[in-house]
Amino acid sequence: MSLPIFLLWLVSIPFLAHSSPSQPRGTLVSCGSSTKQSIPDTSLSYIPDDGFINVGNKTTLESNDLLPILSTLRYFPQKSARKYCYTFQVIRGGKYLVRTIYFYGGFDGGKQPPVFDQIIGGTKWSVVNTTEDYANRMSSYYEIIIGAHAKTLSVCVARSNQTAANSSPFISAIEVLSLEDSMYNSTDFRTQALVAVARSAFGNEDSISFPDDPYYRLWQPFTDKNEVVSTQTIVSSSDFWNKPPEKAFSKATAGGVGKKLEIQWPSGSLQSTRYYVSLYFQDNRAASANAWRVFSVAVNGKTFYNNLNVSTGGVTIYSAAWPLSGPTTITLTPDAKSSAGPLINAGEVYQILPFGRRTLAKDVAVMEELARNLDNPPLDWVGDPCLPQENSWTGVSCSVKDTVARIISLDLSNAGISGTLPLTIDNLSALHHLWLGGNNFSGSIPEMNSLLKLETLYVL
């Protein structure tokens, strides 16, 4: 499934040139780099990716006008692997914004970027297709907000049936950013994730990001034929749901007194499904007891909120699961008694992605211990062992019931593997077949008294 993406200018990704004593909360990784990378005129620095992945090749792009994090990448020519995964330490139950950044740069001598999948945890996140962006000399990024179900989080790329035989998946940078528990908390992150479609500051001509947004969200500028107004009052980000940056309220797209305001946003055509929609408003005038700004909000002709009273303190309205399909029009209709026309400052739209299918934790623990005990485990033995099913670990077969996967077969026959078998292999209680012959295992064979479903066993 291909999702809308945001665009980053090749030379001027919207990192604002403000000094700050600290980084955003999270991990910023420059893929393929061997040294720490800093974004010019900012406090942002990215660390090399060596400690997060053990597969793939590094390369440096031959260009002098690239931002540092776009000048290197890691690519994955190893076709035997079903996925290529980075592993990040996270807090179980924490909420994170994950951003992946891609700039092809012709690293493989070709003219067109490869197309491939990206996976987070055990869920296919989206198709990565940067062809149009690259043709316009732009890089691409994708974002998703997830809840961490374990103490580690895997972010992976993988070949698909759209990946050309002579091309390799690649990645330029990954950002794993911590969000506060109160943000986007109408979403059940045990079963859902939010894939970013649009995040815009209306009336602004420049992007807004860190440090104006301490959570390092990227707010893209949005202007159209409608009037732009500036605010005369100061608001506090903490007063708003999801804590949009105060700078997003410096400008607004506005309509005249007694006139409807229509905005075609997000741009493009949306897949028919449900979306998280959050809209932010603030009266730009100086506070006055007789100043009323009241209007109703409709999305594609359907009432989103009636008689919204927008004050100088600001207000947020949202829907946790709003149906959208095709082009989107937001219509703000003023109340007859309103002393000012409608306006809008900022908005966010996320596609709701079913999320949370994962391999049983006990099975994962066994497989991770087995991987550590092997001298040369398969290259794709990182991330969820079973999911997505087409990207399970080499030699691993699973069954999936509801949201939980169990390992039912482990076949490493003649894989040229050496190492030892952990005692915990007896915990793979759903295992039907265990084939380990033709390898160079050492040590004793563990007891397997708990493997009551085991049908076949080959260890020689």
Salt bridges, closest charged atoms under 4 A:
ASP49 OD2 - ARG74 NE 2.75
ASP50 OD1 - LYS58 NZ 2.78
ASP50 OD1 - ARG74 NH2 3.39
ASP65 OD2 - ARG137 NH2 3.71
ASP117 OD1 - LYS124 NZ 3.59
GLU143 OE2 - ARG99 NE 2.79
GLU143 OE1 - ARG199 NH2 2.73
GLU175 OE1 - ARG99 NH1 2.20
GLU180 OE1 - LYS243 NZ 2.62
ASP188 OD1 - ARG190 NE 2.92
ASP212 OD2 - HIS18 NE2 3.65
ASP212 OD2 - LYS247 NZ 3.99
ASP213 OD2 - ARG217 NE 2.82
ASP283 OD2 - ARG285 NH2 2.85
ASP283 OD1 - ARG293 NE 3.17
GLU348 OE2 - ARG199 NE 3.15
ASP363 OD2 - ARG406 NE 2.88
GLU455 OE2 - HIS432 ND1 2.72
GLU455 OE1 - HIS433 NE2 3.98
